[in-house]
Amino acid sequence: MTEDTDGWFAGLDPDDERGAVTRIREGGAETTADWPSLAVESGFATDREEYYERLQAATTAAASEAVREREGADDQQLVHAVRAMADCERTANELTERVSEWGGSRYGESGTGIDYAREVAARTPDDGTDRALVSLAERTVELTEEADSLRAFIERAAPAVAPNLSMLAGPVLAARLLSLAGGLEALAKQPSGTVQVLGAEDALFAHLTGSAPSPKHGVIFTHEYVRGTHPEERGSAARALAGKLSIAARIDHYSGDRRPFLQDELDERIERIRGRRGEDQ
């Protein structure tokens, strides 16, 4: 709206649904007014009831459009991919255990993991039971291969969506952080302390209820800079990493240009943290 007295739909053809959605998404007013009366006066609606009906239809369509745009965004596609990869990995791991147990009882031989599932999948079944077991092993292998394919996609896509975050965290961890936060914009708005414990929600809840200590890290533990640091210094390493990841996410969201100096600063910080153990010894 250009003026507070114009009304949301002033001058708009009542049948122009696209125009009504645009007004809802782009319009605004600094003060309130009797919008239903203005809509009737401008000819957009015959009465207040019709105005509210048209308003509901326009706002619902605007909300649906916004959701479609959000879900179609590159970072949301990455979120779907990393969640799908996690589903495939989790299910494949469960099925490899089942194949191992079933195969051991069937063939009298021991074996574990996906390699054993591949061995079973390569067998020529002798009867109906064998066919069922071999089929299960084949599906298990296929799920593992699908997870690998999704991981490869994430490794290609993440640097384009979040170049700095992917540089510091690695593509897969970057995608996991986006997934846990709900997207790049949401992650960019998180303080570093929250980024540090993303993925540790259960431990954080236990801490808040007084039954556990405060978690030092969440999913960022998988990063070598945290996992590979002495346990007594992991809290410091996690804080340093989370701080840089927060900055990286904000740069990725608001500007998108790659900042190599972030990696140099993080490397130096972690080196100093790890150096403390050497000084103590």
Secondary structure, 3 states (H helix, E strand, C coil): CCCCCCCCCCCCCCCCHHHHHHHHHHCCCCCCCCHHHHHHHHCCCCCHHHHHHHHHHHHHHHHHHHHHHHHHCHHHHHHHHHHHHHHHHHHHHHHHHHHHHHHHHHHCCCCCHHHHHHHHHCCCCCCHHHHHHHHHHHHHHHHHHHHHHHHHHHHHHHHHHCHHHHHHHCHHHHHHHHHHHCCHHHHHCCCHHHHHHCCCHHHHHHHHCCCCCCCCCCHHHHCHHHHCCCHHHHHHHHHHHHHHHHHHHHHHHHCCCCCCHHHHHHHHHHHHHHHHHHHHC
